[in-house]
């Protein structure tokens, strides 16, 4: 049971973060350095679902948390087990030869039925011999005892059993309270996976991660502080994650992480297949808003031309198709839409969020703006954002309208707009959250700090 390295993007996974996770899994796997598994930290965006489906990809594994769980305590090799019809003679031999003190009893399908400890076995002998009084009786009694089957004497009640996704902290408390020597670990289908003991707490192997398309703790999968980060590949500002050892950290101001992943294939001898080329191209088109975003770099253009060749997809046509068909605006309420591409940020104790909706024509959203603002106020209340803003970005017109909410929204209004006190700011030429909005917010926060 080898545990994979998870390659995972940010929460509220967008197309670029999903494409780069899948792409980097293929790249690492081609390198043959071990087992890698693309994962996502939340429900996929409509756009990502649409593109994965169109290009024939499975949805990556959804990891709800990477906090330490009982799974991380298990040895790679599970210890031996017995079946209910195993005799006590066989069981005793096994315990002696393998030097084990607790043996699980499983049915033919590997489901857990109970267990036997060396103490249980000793007790059975002692109880049977107990009142015999006469030593000469003992061989006969022993013979009878040894004929018994494991199924008749195993313990199947009052056991402390763990499931793979139980938090380690919880397991630790239980172990200290109950003080058994060993504890069976089962999956949700009651299949036996191994045995853990207090010794395993010291040997715990944390979950291993490669982060793509983000590097801020606030945006990372829950429990990231307990995991081991092996690499980061990103194109955002450098945030606040800390690592214990030096790691491979590739951060470059290009339009998408998919660009960086595709470049790795280009620089290697690995072949990039047609579908994956299409997926990485989609990641670039999505993040650069079909090359219109000011984040677009010459490298994005160059890599996209290469991916166009391999995939046979025309970037402009395919890009428009992604943006026009992907977002299911009609089916979703305002709260869902605001949350679908929302990123949280922190500065000192202050928490805020910037969400974005990018579409071909935003005029259809006019009637929903009041409802968007109400949903945003609600989110600020619930999650403790000092303020939040929603960018309604019109890809063809190359502009955004910003809706702003929260108790400190006047700060945002002053930083971004005229300070007119309105909660809507029209910004021609603004399309990029990270390049045109975030720096302005951080700058305003910094000045506010300086002035006290
Ligand atoms: Mn990205």
Boltz pocket constraint, residues with backbone or C-beta under 6 A from the ligand:
constraints:
  - pocket:
      binder: B
      contacts: [[A, 16], [A, 17], [A, 213], [A, 235], [A, 255], [A, 256], [A, 257], [A, 287]]
      max_distance: 6.0
